[in-house]
Amino acid sequence: MSNTSTATATCPECEGNVPVADVEKGEIVQCPDCGAELEVRATDPVALQLAPEEEEDWGE
Ligand SMILES: [Zn+2]
């Protein structure tokens, strides 16, 4: 239940290991390998997704 100290997830961009100990759903973490910003989509298990670019309007 509390074995989170060594938790890592796979970066969807470069497949590197991203430390995800103590992250929360919706949090943005940065890949130490490629620098991509990754959104935590789930925490059990941790699933990462590339965070959308910071643009106000991504309508059509
Ligand atoms: Zn990466």
N, CA, C, O and the ligand as a Tripos MOL2 file, in Angstrom:
@<TRIPOS>MOLECULE
protein
  241   239    61     0     0
PROTEIN
NO_CHARGES

@<TRIPOS>ATOM
      1 N           0.8180   -1.2140    0.0000 N.3       1 MET1
      2 CA          0.0000    0.0000    0.0000 C.3       1 MET1
      3 C           0.8530    1.2660    0.0000 C.2       1 MET1
      4 O           0.4800    2.2730   -0.6010 O.2       1 MET1
      5 N           1.9720    1.2100    0.6610 N.am      2 SER2
      6 CA          2.7840    2.4300    0.7480 C.3       2 SER2
      7 C           4.1620    2.2410    0.1140 C.2       2 SER2
      8 O           5.1310    2.8940    0.4990 O.2       2 SER2
      9 N           4.2290    1.3460   -0.8520 N.am      3 ASN3
     10 CA          5.5180    1.0970   -1.4980 C.3       3 ASN3
     11 C           5.6860    2.0090   -2.7060 C.2       3 ASN3
     12 O           5.8720    1.5290   -3.8240 O.2       3 ASN3
     13 N           5.6240    3.2910   -2.4930 N.am      4 THR4
     14 CA          5.6410    4.2360   -3.5960 C.3       4 THR4
     15 C           7.0080    4.8680   -3.8140 C.2       4 THR4
     16 O           7.1890    5.6390   -4.7560 O.2       4 THR4
     17 N           7.9690    4.5530   -2.9560 N.am      5 SER5
     18 CA          9.2290    5.2920   -3.0070 C.3       5 SER5
     19 C          10.0290    5.0100   -4.2710 C.2       5 SER5
     20 O          10.8510    5.8270   -4.6840 O.2       5 SER5
     21 N           9.7910    3.8590   -4.8850 N.am      6 THR6
     22 CA         10.5660    3.5380   -6.0860 C.3       6 THR6
     23 C           9.6970    3.5240   -7.3390 C.2       6 THR6
     24 O          10.0940    3.0080   -8.3840 O.2       6 THR6
     25 N           8.5270    4.0910   -7.2140 N.am      7 ALA7
     26 CA          7.5870    4.0150   -8.3250 C.3       7 ALA7
     27 C           8.0880    4.8060   -9.5330 C.2       7 ALA7
     28 O           8.5160    5.9540   -9.4190 O.2       7 ALA7
     29 N           8.0220    4.1650  -10.6680 N.am      8 THR8
     30 CA          8.2970    4.8670  -11.9090 C.3       8 THR8
     31 C           7.2360    4.4800  -12.9280 C.2       8 THR8
     32 O           6.5770    3.4480  -12.7980 O.2       8 THR8
     33 N           7.0850    5.3050  -13.9220 N.am      9 ALA9
     34 CA          6.1870    4.9880  -15.0190 C.3       9 ALA9
     35 C           6.9610    5.2330  -16.3140 C.2       9 ALA9
     36 O           8.0190    5.8620  -16.3130 O.2       9 ALA9
     37 N           6.4300    4.7400  -17.3810 N.am     10 THR10
     38 CA          7.1110    4.8750  -18.6690 C.3      10 THR10
     39 C           6.6380    6.1250  -19.3970 C.2      10 THR10
     40 O           5.4400    6.3670  -19.5470 O.2      10 THR10
     41 N           7.6000    6.9020  -19.8370 N.am     11 CYS11
     42 CA          7.2760    8.1010  -20.6040 C.3      11 CYS11
     43 C           6.7030    7.7010  -21.9590 C.2      11 CYS11
     44 O           7.3320    6.9320  -22.6860 O.2      11 CYS11
     45 N           5.5280    8.2050  -22.3100 N.am     12 PRO12
     46 CA          4.9420    7.8600  -23.6090 C.3      12 PRO12
     47 C           5.6940    8.4890  -24.7740 C.2      12 PRO12
     48 O           5.4910    8.1120  -25.9280 O.2      12 PRO12
     49 N           6.5550    9.4410  -24.4710 N.am     13 GLU13
     50 CA          7.2930   10.1250  -25.5320 C.3      13 GLU13
     51 C           8.6030    9.4070  -25.8550 C.2      13 GLU13
     52 O           8.9060    9.1560  -27.0220 O.2      13 GLU13
     53 N           9.3730    9.0780  -24.8260 N.am     14 CYS14
     54 CA         10.6990    8.5140  -25.0700 C.3      14 CYS14
     55 C          10.8800    7.1490  -24.4220 C.2      14 CYS14
     56 O          11.9370    6.5320  -24.5510 O.2      14 CYS14
     57 N           9.8580    6.6810  -23.7310 N.am     15 GLU15
     58 CA          9.9060    5.3890  -23.0520 C.3      15 GLU15
     59 C          10.9400    5.3480  -21.9360 C.2      15 GLU15
     60 O          11.3760    4.2750  -21.5190 O.2      15 GLU15
     61 N          11.3220    6.5030  -21.4640 N.am     16 GLY16
     62 CA         12.2180    6.5720  -20.3190 C.3      16 GLY16
     63 C          11.4500    6.3730  -19.0300 C.2      16 GLY16
     64 O          10.2190    6.3610  -19.0210 O.2      16 GLY16
     65 N          12.1780    6.2190  -17.9530 N.am     17 ASN17
     66 CA         11.5410    6.0400  -16.6560 C.3      17 ASN17
     67 C          11.2760    7.3860  -16.0090 C.2      17 ASN17
     68 O          12.1780    8.2100  -15.8630 O.2      17 ASN17
     69 N          10.0500    7.5910  -15.6320 N.am     18 VAL18
     70 CA          9.6490    8.8340  -14.9880 C.3      18 VAL18
     71 C           9.2830    8.5250  -13.5440 C.2      18 VAL18
     72 O           8.4040    7.6990  -13.2990 O.2      18 VAL18
     73 N           9.9310    9.1630  -12.5910 N.am     19 PRO19
     74 CA          9.5710    8.9270  -11.1910 C.3      19 PRO19
     75 C           8.1820    9.4630  -10.8990 C.2      19 PRO19
     76 O           7.8750   10.6220  -11.1790 O.2      19 PRO19
     77 N           7.3580    8.6150  -10.3400 N.am     20 VAL20
     78 CA          5.9780    9.0150  -10.0900 C.3      20 VAL20
     79 C           5.5500    8.7410   -8.6500 C.2      20 VAL20
     80 O           4.3610    8.6160   -8.3590 O.2      20 VAL20
     81 N           6.5240    8.6500   -7.7600 N.am     21 ALA21
     82 CA          6.1650    8.4540   -6.3700 C.3      21 ALA21
     83 C           5.3620    9.6550   -5.8890 C.2      21 ALA21
     84 O           5.7580   10.8030   -6.0870 O.2      21 ALA21
     85 N           4.2450    9.3750   -5.2630 N.am     22 ASP22
     86 CA          3.4920   10.4430   -4.6170 C.3      22 ASP22
     87 C           2.8180   11.4120   -5.5720 C.2      22 ASP22
     88 O           2.5580   12.5570   -5.2020 O.2      22 ASP22
     89 N           2.5310   10.9810   -6.7840 N.am     23 VAL23
     90 CA          1.8010   11.8770   -7.6750 C.3      23 VAL23
     91 C           0.3060   11.6850   -7.4760 C.2      23 VAL23
     92 O          -0.1440   10.6700   -6.9430 O.2      23 VAL23
     93 N          -0.4360   12.6620   -7.9070 N.am     24 GLU24
     94 CA         -1.8850   12.5680   -7.8180 C.3      24 GLU24
     95 C          -2.4770   12.6480   -9.2090 C.2      24 GLU24
     96 O          -1.8790   13.2080  -10.1290 O.2      24 GLU24
     97 N          -3.6500   12.0840   -9.3440 N.am     25 LYS25
     98 CA         -4.3290   12.1210  -10.6300 C.3      25 LYS25
     99 C          -4.5480   13.5630  -11.0680 C.2      25 LYS25
    100 O          -5.0360   14.3940  -10.3020 O.2      25 LYS25
    101 N          -4.1830   13.8400  -12.3020 N.am     26 GLY26
    102 CA         -4.3360   15.1880  -12.8210 C.3      26 GLY26
    103 C          -3.0850   16.0270  -12.6980 C.2      26 GLY26
    104 O          -2.9870   17.1150  -13.2660 O.2      26 GLY26
    105 N          -2.1200   15.5010  -11.9410 N.am     27 GLU27
    106 CA         -0.8690   16.2270  -11.7520 C.3      27 GLU27
    107 C          -0.0340   16.1880  -13.0280 C.2      27 GLU27
    108 O          -0.1300   15.2470  -13.8170 O.2      27 GLU27
    109 N           0.7720   17.2030  -13.2190 N.am     28 ILE28
    110 CA          1.6850   17.2310  -14.3590 C.3      28 ILE28
    111 C           3.0870   16.9440  -13.8570 C.2      28 ILE28
    112 O           3.5960   17.6140  -12.9590 O.2      28 ILE28
    113 N           3.6960   15.9390  -14.4550 N.am     29 VAL29
    114 CA          5.0820   15.6260  -14.1110 C.3      29 VAL29
    115 C           5.9240   15.8070  -15.3660 C.2      29 VAL29
    116 O           5.4110   15.7810  -16.4850 O.2      29 VAL29
    117 N           7.2190   15.9900  -15.1610 N.am     30 GLN30
    118 CA          8.0930   16.1940  -16.3040 C.3      30 GLN30
    119 C           9.0390   15.0190  -16.4440 C.2      30 GLN30
    120 O           9.6300   14.5640  -15.4640 O.2      30 GLN30
    121 N           9.1780   14.5360  -17.6500 N.am     31 CYS31
    122 CA         10.0850   13.4290  -17.9070 C.3      31 CYS31
    123 C          11.5250   13.9240  -17.7690 C.2      31 CYS31
    124 O          11.9070   14.9080  -18.4030 O.2      31 CYS31
    125 N          12.3270   13.2420  -16.9400 N.am     32 PRO32
    126 CA         13.7090   13.6730  -16.7520 C.3      32 PRO32
    127 C          14.5670   13.4000  -17.9840 C.2      32 PRO32
    128 O          15.6420   13.9820  -18.1300 O.2      32 PRO32
    129 N          14.1170   12.5450  -18.8430 N.am     33 ASP33
    130 CA         14.8960   12.1920  -20.0290 C.3      33 ASP33
    131 C          14.6750   13.1620  -21.1730 C.2      33 ASP33
    132 O          15.6340   13.7290  -21.6960 O.2      33 ASP33
    133 N          13.4240   13.3630  -21.5720 N.am     34 CYS34
    134 CA         13.1440   14.1860  -22.7470 C.3      34 CYS34
    135 C          12.5100   15.5190  -22.3910 C.2      34 CYS34
    136 O          12.3650   16.3910  -23.2480 O.2      34 CYS34
    137 N          12.1300   15.6800  -21.1240 N.am     35 GLY35
    138 CA         11.5820   16.9600  -20.6970 C.3      35 GLY35
    139 C          10.1190   17.1500  -21.0330 C.2      35 GLY35
    140 O           9.5730   18.2350  -20.8350 O.2      35 GLY35
    141 N           9.4790   16.1110  -21.5390 N.am     36 ALA36
    142 CA          8.0730   16.2260  -21.8820 C.3      36 ALA36
    143 C           7.2290   16.4100  -20.6240 C.2      36 ALA36
    144 O           7.5360   15.8540  -19.5700 O.2      36 ALA36
    145 N           6.1740   17.1900  -20.7490 N.am     37 GLU37
    146 CA          5.2420   17.3370  -19.6400 C.3      37 GLU37
    147 C           4.1700   16.2720  -19.7730 C.2      37 GLU37
    148 O           3.5440   16.1100  -20.8210 O.2      37 GLU37
    149 N           3.9810   15.5590  -18.6890 N.am     38 LEU38
    150 CA          3.0900   14.4010  -18.7190 C.3      38 LEU38
    151 C           2.0090   14.5450  -17.6640 C.2      38 LEU38
    152 O           2.2880   14.8690  -16.5100 O.2      38 LEU38
    153 N           0.7940   14.3030  -18.0670 N.am     39 GLU39
    154 CA         -0.3140   14.3680  -17.1270 C.3      39 GLU39
    155 C          -0.5710   12.9900  -16.5510 C.2      39 GLU39
    156 O          -0.5850   11.9920  -17.2720 O.2      39 GLU39
    157 N          -0.7730   12.9500  -15.2520 N.am     40 VAL40
    158 CA         -1.1040   11.6910  -14.5880 C.3      40 VAL40
    159 C          -2.5840   11.4020  -14.8160 C.2      40 VAL40
    160 O          -3.4570   12.1010  -14.3010 O.2      40 VAL40
    161 N          -2.8460   10.3590  -15.5960 N.am     41 ARG41
    162 CA         -4.2250   10.0260  -15.9380 C.3      41 ARG41
    163 C          -4.8310    9.0460  -14.9480 C.2      41 ARG41
    164 O          -6.0500    8.9880  -14.7890 O.2      41 ARG41
    165 N          -3.9880    8.2850  -14.2910 N.am     42 ALA42
    166 CA         -4.4460    7.3070  -13.3180 C.3      42 ALA42
    167 C          -3.2920    7.0360  -12.3660 C.2      42 ALA42
    168 O          -2.1280    7.2500  -12.7020 O.2      42 ALA42
    169 N          -3.6300    6.5660  -11.1810 N.am     43 THR43
    170 CA         -2.5740    6.3410  -10.2010 C.3      43 THR43
    171 C          -2.4710    4.8860   -9.7520 C.2      43 THR43
    172 O          -1.5750    4.5510   -8.9770 O.2      43 THR43
    173 N          -3.3270    4.0510  -10.1990 N.am     44 ASP44
    174 CA         -3.3100    2.6550   -9.7390 C.3      44 ASP44
    175 C          -3.6690    1.6790  -10.8410 C.2      44 ASP44
    176 O          -4.8060    1.2120  -10.9030 O.2      44 ASP44
    177 N          -2.7130    1.3590  -11.7230 N.am     45 PRO45
    178 CA         -1.3300    1.8330  -11.6930 C.3      45 PRO45
    179 C          -1.2180    3.2130  -12.3290 C.2      45 PRO45
    180 O          -2.1720    3.7160  -12.9220 O.2      45 PRO45
    181 N          -0.0600    3.8070  -12.1990 N.am     46 VAL46
    182 CA          0.1410    5.1350  -12.7720 C.3      46 VAL46
    183 C           0.1500    5.0570  -14.2950 C.2      46 VAL46
    184 O           0.8510    4.2390  -14.8910 O.2      46 VAL46
    185 N          -0.6300    5.9110  -14.8920 N.am     47 ALA47
    186 CA         -0.6470    6.0160  -16.3470 C.3      47 ALA47
    187 C          -0.3580    7.4670  -16.7140 C.2      47 ALA47
    188 O          -0.9590    8.3940  -16.1700 O.2      47 ALA47
    189 N           0.5610    7.6400  -17.6350 N.am     48 LEU48
    190 CA          0.9380    8.9880  -18.0440 C.3      48 LEU48
    191 C           0.4960    9.2590  -19.4700 C.2      48 LEU48
    192 O           0.4550    8.3580  -20.3070 O.2      48 LEU48
    193 N           0.1710   10.5060  -19.7290 N.am     49 GLN49
    194 CA         -0.2140   10.9230  -21.0680 C.3      49 GLN49
    195 C           0.4220   12.2730  -21.3170 C.2      49 GLN49
    196 O           0.4940   13.1040  -20.4120 O.2      49 GLN49
    197 N           0.8780   12.4950  -22.5220 N.am     50 LEU50
    198 CA          1.4510   13.7890  -22.8410 C.3      50 LEU50
    199 C           0.4630   14.9000  -22.5140 C.2      50 LEU50
    200 O          -0.6920   14.8650  -22.9400 O.2      50 LEU50
    201 N           0.9190   15.8670  -21.7660 N.am     51 ALA51
    202 CA          0.0410   16.9760  -21.4180 C.3      51 ALA51
    203 C          -0.1860   17.8280  -22.6580 C.2      51 ALA51
    204 O           0.7270   18.0180  -23.4610 O.2      51 ALA51
    205 N          -1.3890   18.3360  -22.8120 N.am     52 PRO52
    206 CA         -1.6660   19.1890  -23.9700 C.3      52 PRO52
    207 C          -0.8710   20.4860  -23.8830 C.2      52 PRO52
    208 O          -0.5690   20.9780  -22.7960 O.2      52 PRO52
    209 N          -0.5440   21.0160  -25.0290 N.am     53 GLU53
    210 CA          0.1400   22.3030  -25.0700 C.3      53 GLU53
    211 C          -0.7110   23.3430  -24.3480 C.2      53 GLU53
    212 O          -1.9400   23.2810  -24.3390 O.2      53 GLU53
    213 N          -0.0230   24.2790  -23.7550 N.am     54 GLU54
    214 CA         -0.7660   25.2950  -23.0170 C.3      54 GLU54
    215 C          -1.3430   26.3300  -23.9520 C.2      54 GLU54
    216 O          -0.7850   27.4120  -24.1340 O.2      54 GLU54
    217 N          -2.4530   25.9840  -24.5340 N.am     55 GLU55
    218 CA         -3.1340   26.9260  -25.4070 C.3      55 GLU55
    219 C          -4.5620   27.0830  -24.9120 C.2      55 GLU55
    220 O          -5.2260   26.1120  -24.5510 O.2      55 GLU55
    221 N          -5.0120   28.3160  -24.9040 N.am     56 GLU56
    222 CA         -6.3190   28.5830  -24.3430 C.3      56 GLU56
    223 C          -7.4240   27.9260  -25.1700 C.2      56 GLU56
    224 O          -8.3170   27.2620  -24.6450 O.2      56 GLU56
    225 N          -7.3260   28.1360  -26.4810 N.am     57 ASP57
    226 CA         -8.4240   27.6570  -27.3130 C.3      57 ASP57
    227 C          -7.9690   26.5350  -28.2350 C.2      57 ASP57
    228 O          -7.3710   26.7630  -29.2870 O.2      57 ASP57
    229 N          -8.2740   25.3220  -27.8050 N.am     58 TRP58
    230 CA         -8.1050   24.2580  -28.7910 C.3      58 TRP58
    231 C          -9.4630   23.7370  -29.1970 C.2      58 TRP58
    232 O          -9.7960   22.5660  -29.0160 O.2      58 TRP58
    233 N         -10.2230   24.6390  -29.7450 N.am     59 GLY59
    234 CA        -11.5170   24.2880  -30.3470 C.3      59 GLY59
    235 C         -11.2400   23.6690  -31.7020 C.2      59 GLY59
    236 O         -10.2820   22.9140  -31.8620 O.2      59 GLY59
    237 N         -12.0650   23.9820  -32.6660 N.am     60 GLU60
    238 CA        -11.7990   23.3880  -33.9720 C.3      60 GLU60
    239 C         -10.7900   24.2080  -34.7530 C.2      60 GLU60
    240 O         -10.4470   23.8530  -35.8810 O.2      60 GLU60
    241 ZN         10.4620   11.2000  -21.9730 Zn       61 ZN61
@<TRIPOS>BOND
     1     1     2 1
     2     2     3 1
     3     3     4 2
     4     3     5 am
     5     5     6 1
     6     6     7 1
     7     7     8 2
     8     7     9 am
     9     9    10 1
    10    10    11 1
    11    11    12 2
    12    11    13 am
    13    13    14 1
    14    14    15 1
    15    15    16 2
    16    15    17 am
    17    17    18 1
    18    18    19 1
    19    19    20 2
    20    19    21 am
    21    21    22 1
    22    22    23 1
    23    23    24 2
    24    23    25 am
    25    25    26 1
    26    26    27 1
    27    27    28 2
    28    27    29 am
    29    29    30 1
    30    30    31 1
    31    31    32 2
    32    31    33 am
    33    33    34 1
    34    34    35 1
    35    35    36 2
    36    35    37 am
    37    37    38 1
    38    38    39 1
    39    39    40 2
    40    39    41 am
    41    41    42 1
    42    42    43 1
    43    43    44 2
    44    43    45 am
    45    45    46 1
    46    46    47 1
    47    47    48 2
    48    47    49 am
    49    49    50 1
    50    50    51 1
    51    51    52 2
    52    51    53 am
    53    53    54 1
    54    54    55 1
    55    55    56 2
    56    55    57 am
    57    57    58 1
    58    58    59 1
    59    59    60 2
    60    59    61 am
    61    61    62 1
    62    62    63 1
    63    63    64 2
    64    63    65 am
    65    65    66 1
    66    66    67 1
    67    67    68 2
    68    67    69 am
    69    69    70 1
    70    70    71 1
    71    71    72 2
    72    71    73 am
    73    73    74 1
    74    74    75 1
    75    75    76 2
    76    75    77 am
    77    77    78 1
    78    78    79 1
    79    79    80 2
    80    79    81 am
    81    81    82 1
    82    82    83 1
    83    83    84 2
    84    83    85 am
    85    85    86 1
    86    86    87 1
    87    87    88 2
    88    87    89 am
    89    89    90 1
    90    90    91 1
    91    91    92 2
    92    91    93 am
    93    93    94 1
    94    94    95 1
    95    95    96 2
    96    95    97 am
    97    97    98 1
    98    98    99 1
    99    99   100 2
   100    99   101 am
   101   101   102 1
   102   102   103 1
   103   103   104 2
   104   103   105 am
   105   105   106 1
   106   106   107 1
   107   107   108 2
   108   107   109 am
   109   109   110 1
   110   110   111 1
   111   111   112 2
   112   111   113 am
   113   113   114 1
   114   114   115 1
   115   115   116 2
   116   115   117 am
   117   117   118 1
   118   118   119 1
   119   119   120 2
   120   119   121 am
   121   121   122 1
   122   122   123 1
   123   123   124 2
   124   123   125 am
   125   125   126 1
   126   126   127 1
   127   127   128 2
   128   127   129 am
   129   129   130 1
   130   130   131 1
   131   131   132 2
   132   131   133 am
   133   133   134 1
   134   134   135 1
   135   135   136 2
   136   135   137 am
   137   137   138 1
   138   138   139 1
   139   139   140 2
   140   139   141 am
   141   141   142 1
   142   142   143 1
   143   143   144 2
   144   143   145 am
   145   145   146 1
   146   146   147 1
   147   147   148 2
   148   147   149 am
   149   149   150 1
   150   150   151 1
   151   151   152 2
   152   151   153 am
   153   153   154 1
   154   154   155 1
   155   155   156 2
   156   155   157 am
   157   157   158 1
   158   158   159 1
   159   159   160 2
   160   159   161 am
   161   161   162 1
   162   162   163 1
   163   163   164 2
   164   163   165 am
   165   165   166 1
   166   166   167 1
   167   167   168 2
   168   167   169 am
   169   169   170 1
   170   170   171 1
   171   171   172 2
   172   171   173 am
   173   173   174 1
   174   174   175 1
   175   175   176 2
   176   175   177 am
   177   177   178 1
   178   178   179 1
   179   179   180 2
   180   179   181 am
   181   181   182 1
   182   182   183 1
   183   183   184 2
   184   183   185 am
   185   185   186 1
   186   186   187 1
   187   187   188 2
   188   187   189 am
   189   189   190 1
   190   190   191 1
   191   191   192 2
   192   191   193 am
   193   193   194 1
   194   194   195 1
   195   195   196 2
   196   195   197 am
   197   197   198 1
   198   198   199 1
   199   199   200 2
   200   199   201 am
   201   201   202 1
   202   202   203 1
   203   203   204 2
   204   203   205 am
   205   205   206 1
   206   206   207 1
   207   207   208 2
   208   207   209 am
   209   209   210 1
   210   210   211 1
   211   211   212 2
   212   211   213 am
   213   213   214 1
   214   214   215 1
   215   215   216 2
   216   215   217 am
   217   217   218 1
   218   218   219 1
   219   219   220 2
   220   219   221 am
   221   221   222 1
   222   222   223 1
   223   223   224 2
   224   223   225 am
   225   225   226 1
   226   226   227 1
   227   227   228 2
   228   227   229 am
   229   229   230 1
   230   230   231 1
   231   231   232 2
   232   231   233 am
   233   233   234 1
   234   234   235 1
   235   235   236 2
   236   235   237 am
   237   237   238 1
   238   238   239 1
   239   239   240 2
@<TRIPOS>SUBSTRUCTURE
     1 MET1         2 RESIDUE 1 A MET
     2 SER2         6 RESIDUE 1 A SER
     3 ASN3        10 RESIDUE 1 A ASN
     4 THR4        14 RESIDUE 1 A THR
     5 SER5        18 RESIDUE 1 A SER
     6 THR6        22 RESIDUE 1 A THR
     7 ALA7        26 RESIDUE 1 A ALA
     8 THR8        30 RESIDUE 1 A THR
     9 ALA9        34 RESIDUE 1 A ALA
    10 THR10       38 RESIDUE 1 A THR
    11 CYS11       42 RESIDUE 1 A CYS
    12 PRO12       46 RESIDUE 1 A PRO
    13 GLU13       50 RESIDUE 1 A GLU
    14 CYS14       54 RESIDUE 1 A CYS
    15 GLU15       58 RESIDUE 1 A GLU
    16 GLY16       62 RESIDUE 1 A GLY
    17 ASN17       66 RESIDUE 1 A ASN
    18 VAL18       70 RESIDUE 1 A VAL
    19 PRO19       74 RESIDUE 1 A PRO
    20 VAL20       78 RESIDUE 1 A VAL
    21 ALA21       82 RESIDUE 1 A ALA
    22 ASP22       86 RESIDUE 1 A ASP
    23 VAL23       90 RESIDUE 1 A VAL
    24 GLU24       94 RESIDUE 1 A GLU
    25 LYS25       98 RESIDUE 1 A LYS
    26 GLY26      102 RESIDUE 1 A GLY
    27 GLU27      106 RESIDUE 1 A GLU
    28 ILE28      110 RESIDUE 1 A ILE
    29 VAL29      114 RESIDUE 1 A VAL
    30 GLN30      118 RESIDUE 1 A GLN
    31 CYS31      122 RESIDUE 1 A CYS
    32 PRO32      126 RESIDUE 1 A PRO
    33 ASP33      130 RESIDUE 1 A ASP
    34 CYS34      134 RESIDUE 1 A CYS
    35 GLY35      138 RESIDUE 1 A GLY
    36 ALA36      142 RESIDUE 1 A ALA
    37 GLU37      146 RESIDUE 1 A GLU
    38 LEU38      150 RESIDUE 1 A LEU
    39 GLU39      154 RESIDUE 1 A GLU
    40 VAL40      158 RESIDUE 1 A VAL
    41 ARG41      162 RESIDUE 1 A ARG
    42 ALA42      166 RESIDUE 1 A ALA
    43 THR43      170 RESIDUE 1 A THR
    44 ASP44      174 RESIDUE 1 A ASP
    45 PRO45      178 RESIDUE 1 A PRO
    46 VAL46      182 RESIDUE 1 A VAL
    47 ALA47      186 RESIDUE 1 A ALA
    48 LEU48      190 RESIDUE 1 A LEU
    49 GLN49      194 RESIDUE 1 A GLN
    50 LEU50      198 RESIDUE 1 A LEU
    51 ALA51      202 RESIDUE 1 A ALA
    52 PRO52      206 RESIDUE 1 A PRO
    53 GLU53      210 RESIDUE 1 A GLU
    54 GLU54      214 RESIDUE 1 A GLU
    55 GLU55      218 RESIDUE 1 A GLU
    56 GLU56      222 RESIDUE 1 A GLU
    57 ASP57      226 RESIDUE 1 A ASP
    58 TRP58      230 RESIDUE 1 A TRP
    59 GLY59      234 RESIDUE 1 A GLY
    60 GLU60      238 RESIDUE 1 A GLU
    61 ZN61       241 GROUP 0 **** ****
